[in-house]
Amino acid sequence: MQNNLNSLNKVTPFTILLIPLLIVIPKVNLILIPGFWQGIRLEDIITFLILIYMMLNSKNYTLKLNDPNAKFFLFVAYVFVSYLVGYLSGISYGYIDIITIVRIIEYSTIILFFSNVSFTGDDNKKIILFLKILLIINFLVSLGQYFEVVGYYSSRGYHEPDFDYWRVFGILSGSWELSFVTSISYFIIYLETKKKFNAYFVISLIILFLAGTRGIQFPFILTVIIMYFPQLIKIQTKLKFIIYCFIFISIFYFMYFVQNINVFFLINSLIDLMFYGYVIDFSDLSKSEIVYYSWVHRLKDWLGYYELMNTNLYTFLFGTGFSSIYYESFIFRILFGTGFVGFFLLILLCFRFNIFIIIFLFITGITLDFTSSFKQFMILYFFFQYMRSYNRNEISN
């Protein structure tokens, strides 16, 4: 993972440990913020210290225009334009403005720091080894939570075992967080080893099932099929090919049909929101649709952001800035927060990404705001950095 061929800084043990540390560090509030259950945490302090260190050593931390990470800072610059448009349109969020801007600065600090560090293949392997260990630990802890012998720790503190009410969280801080980190970890492990249906694949499936995150289960399986496809078409033995197809169909049946996901209801409700500004009321849900109570709750939240974006033509095109800490959707965070111009700008910036990760992030991004979590951001950032090295090796081979 060579971030920058002209990197000025050598890899240190701290640099290698930083990514695993920011993925697994518990969400412990060190300083409380009035009115919010999320306070200032250890990852915030670590990032702040890194920022101070870079400021004191500014000559060693630069960003060239040809650096792939420059795309991130281009989009960040556009996000601040969206905040300005929202402010000039009379839209203000008070503390939310400050908190969301601080989070953008934190992510920018992390990316600028790693943009000036040149990782080698051996450094990658050390982090991938950590991801393998993390999968195993989360698998064991998830089983303990399922059988109600192990509790979990979230941003609201420690919770006693109660699987009847909560899904498994592993050693992370939520079922969505666990499923996302597990999925990205497996993608990296597969690309590194090229081994299909190994123990890590089985472990990942079990974790995703126990976490119960339907918005990640389906795109995970779809993404795995896309990743495996180049290898599957090379299979010479018909029986082996049939066995692989049977395994995938069985997984899809279990994840999709057994859980009775009504795709048409989900799509129609999104169309009603985007084209008519309408959201079904909770009381109008039929018995078969009551399982989508959380989905309708999200729709009602998105309706508020949709109405803000439609304040005027400028907010419609350029957005209003981020009006919430949690959007429960990365897609709608970008669309409502940065407008249609920002949405299409992001698509252009992602043009050269591998198709399998675009599909995974797009589908999961409908119901998951993976930029709101430091852990999800870190695993995703490492994935993209790893992919640059992987793609170069594929081309050279």
Disulfide bonds with the S-S distance in Angstrom:
none
